[in-house]
Amino acid sequence: MAGNRNNVLWEKHRMMLPDVRTRAIHRCKDCRFFVQIKGKTEARYGCVVNIKAYGNLENRIPPILPVTDIIKCVGLEGLDYCLKFNDPDAQSCGRFKLK
């Protein structure tokens, strides 16, 4: 199997399931759940897919969310979790929705 590592033809003929392919080609910066979270003195990006109101698409997701709205919904632990996923070039997750 060591010969397959450098085989360009082998690399081009891999099979991917359709839902895995969409996840593999998109990045977090293209997702509608990746928003700017604005605090009092600074703004950071984060993922709000785990907030129930936004993840279920019950509420419209604005491009900039005030930090107080997130704290009201999920508390400080939820805010930390949202800010943990702040890499715009990371591979998208299974809940990806195009902007």
DAMOLIN-V410051 format. One record per backbone hydrogen bond with DSSP energy under -1.0 kcal/mol. CO is the residue of the C=O (numbers start at 1). NH is the residue of the N-H. E is the energy in kcal/mol with one decimal. If there is no record, write none. Layout:
CO:NH:E
CO:NH:E
This chain:
1:4:-1.1
7:11:-1.6
8:12:-1.6
17:21:-2.3
18:22:-1.9
19:23:-1.3
20:24:-2.0
21:25:-1.9
22:26:-1.0
26:92:-1.6
27:30:-1.7
28:31:-1.9
30:99:-1.8
33:48:-2.2
35:46:-2.3
36:65:-3.0
37:44:-2.5
38:67:-2.3
42:39:-2.9
44:37:-4.4
46:35:-2.2
48:51:-1.3
51:55:-3.6
52:56:-1.9
53:58:-1.4
53:59:-2.1
63:36:-2.2
65:38:-2.7
66:70:-1.1
67:71:-2.2
68:72:-2.1
69:73:-1.6
70:74:-2.9
71:75:-1.4
75:79:-1.7
76:80:-2.3
77:81:-1.9
78:82:-2.2
79:83:-2.4
80:84:-1.0
82:47:-1.8
84:86:-1.1
87:90:-1.4
88:29:-2.1
90:28:-2.0
93:96:-1.1
97:32:-2.5
